[in-house]
């Protein structure tokens, strides 16, 4: 299976297990260095970023999800998204254009391929699920309470995958009864 096919299947698996529906916001962070088995930030690859982007873009379009792509720490983990998503959620735009060594190759591809790309400082914990490919720390962008997803796919290339979803807070204590359909 190619990297493009791997990441496409990953997005679909996360969407299914997180119960995402049309218009829900998914956040993805990815280190192309980690996918190659290298330390984050040491071997950025625009070609690999393009392969990863193709798989993500295809799945996101098919599922009709909104997407935010996290940049690396050189851009303070700002996120690339569509202008319409920024406006819908009221995110604050910042001024930078991701590059392979300042933002990351995957974020660079997202910026080059979105219809109206913008960089936002923060998505205010608005994502209902997130995918972390290679240990880039996306949890801060998922709406609390963040719970891990157990996936069949544990890696993309050499990069470990961690995925999470939102669930409503449990309130009430020992006598409370919870709706298992929304856990």
C-alpha positions in Angstrom: 0.0 0.0 0.0 1.4 3.4 -0.9 1.8 6.3 1.6 -1.1 8.1 -0.2 -3.4 5.0 0.3 -2.3 4.5 3.9 -3.1 8.1 4.9 -6.4 8.0 3.0 -7.5 4.8 4.8 -6.3 6.4 8.1 -8.5 9.5 7.7 -11.5 7.3 6.9 -10.9 5.0 9.9 -10.6 8.0 12.2 -13.7 9.7 10.8 -15.7 6.5 11.3 -14.4 5.8 14.8 -14.9 9.4 15.9 -18.4 9.5 14.3 -17.5 12.5 12.2 -20.2 13.9 9.9 -20.3 16.3 7.1 -18.9 19.7 8.1 -17.1 18.5 11.2 -13.6 19.8 11.8 -10.7 17.4 11.7 -7.1 18.5 12.6 -4.1 16.8 11.3 -0.4 17.3 12.1 2.3 15.4 10.2 6.1 15.2 10.2 7.4 14.0 6.8 10.8 13.5 8.6 9.1 11.0 11.0 7.3 9.2 8.2 10.8 8.6 6.8 12.0 7.3 10.1 14.0 10.4 10.9 13.8 13.0 13.8 11.1 15.6 13.4 12.4 18.6 11.6 15.5 17.0 10.1 14.4 15.6 6.7 11.5 17.6 5.5 10.3 16.3 2.1 8.0 18.3 -0.1 7.5 15.2 -2.4 6.4 13.1 0.6 4.2 15.9 1.8 2.5 15.9 -1.6 1.8 12.2 -1.4 0.4 12.5 2.1 -1.7 15.5 1.1 -3.2 13.6 -1.8 -4.5 10.9 0.5 -5.8 13.3 3.1 -7.4 15.6 0.6 -9.2 12.8 -1.2 -10.6 11.4 2.0 -11.6 14.8 3.4 -13.4 15.7 0.2 -15.2 12.4 0.0 -16.4 12.7 3.6 -17.1 16.4 3.3 -15.1 17.3 6.4 -13.6 20.6 7.3 -9.8 20.4 7.8 -7.1 22.3 9.7 -3.5 21.3 9.2 -1.0 22.1 12.0 2.3 23.6 11.2 5.5 22.8 13.1 6.8 24.8 16.1 8.7 27.2 13.8 5.3 28.8 13.1 4.1 28.3 16.7 1.9 25.3 15.6 -0.4 27.7 13.7 -2.9 26.0 11.4 -3.6 26.1 7.7 -7.3 26.0 6.8 -9.8 27.4 4.3 -10.9 31.0 4.6 -14.6 29.8 4.9 -13.6 27.6 7.9 -11.8 30.5 9.6 -14.9 32.7 9.1 -17.4 30.0 10.2 -15.5 29.5 13.5 -14.3 33.0 14.1 -10.6 32.0 14.1 -7.9 34.7 14.1 -5.8 35.0 10.9 -2.1 35.4 11.2 0.5 36.3 8.5 2.9 33.6 7.4 3.1 31.1 4.5 4.3 27.6 5.5 7.5 26.4 4.0 9.1 23.0 4.2 11.6 24.1 6.9 9.2 26.6 8.6 5.8 25.1 9.0 6.5 21.7 7.4 6.1 20.0 4.1 2.6 18.7 4.8 1.4 22.1 5.9 3.1 23.7 2.8 1.2 21.3 0.6 -2.1 22.1 2.3 -1.4 25.9 1.9 -0.7 25.3 -1.8 -3.8 23.2 -2.5 -6.6 24.7 -0.4 -9.0 26.9 -2.5 -8.5 29.9 -0.2 -5.8 29.1 2.3 -5.3 31.1 5.4 -3.1 30.6 8.4 -4.8 30.9 11.8 -3.1 31.2 15.2 -5.5 28.8 17.0 -8.6 26.8 16.3 -9.9 27.3 19.8 -10.3 23.6 20.6 -12.9 23.3 17.8 -11.7 20.1 16.1 -13.9 17.1 16.9 -11.1 14.7 16.1 -7.4 14.8 15.3 -4.6 12.7 13.8 -1.0 13.1 14.9 1.4 11.5 12.4 4.9 11.4 14.0 4.5 13.0 17.4 3.7 16.6 16.4 1.3 17.2 19.3 -2.2 18.1 17.9 -4.2 17.4 21.1 -4.3 21.0 22.0 -6.6 21.7 19.0 -9.3 19.0 19.8 -12.3 20.0 21.8 -12.2 18.7 25.4 -12.8 16.0 26.6 -10.1 14.4 24.3 -10.1 10.6 24.3 -7.7 8.4 22.3 -8.9 6.3 19.4 -7.7 2.7 19.1 -6.9 2.2 15.4 -6.1 -0.8 13.3 -3.4 1.3 11.5 -0.6 2.2 13.9 1.8 4.0 11.5 2.2 5.8 8.3 5.6 4.9 6.9 7.9 4.9 9.9 5.8 7.5 11.9 3.7 6.4 14.8 0.0 7.5 14.7 -1.9 8.9 17.6 -5.6 9.8 17.0 -8.2 11.3 19.3 -11.7 12.4 19.3 -14.0 14.6 21.4 -16.6 13.3 23.8 -18.9 15.3 25.9 -18.0 15.7 29.6 -19.5 13.2 32.0 -21.3 15.1 34.8 -23.3 14.0 37.8 -21.3 11.5 39.8 -22.1 7.9 40.8 -25.9 8.1 40.4 -25.7 9.6 36.9 -26.8 7.6 33.8 -24.9 8.3 30.6 -26.1 8.0 27.0 -23.6 5.5 25.5 -24.5 6.5 22.0 -22.7 9.8 22.5 -19.7 8.6 24.4 
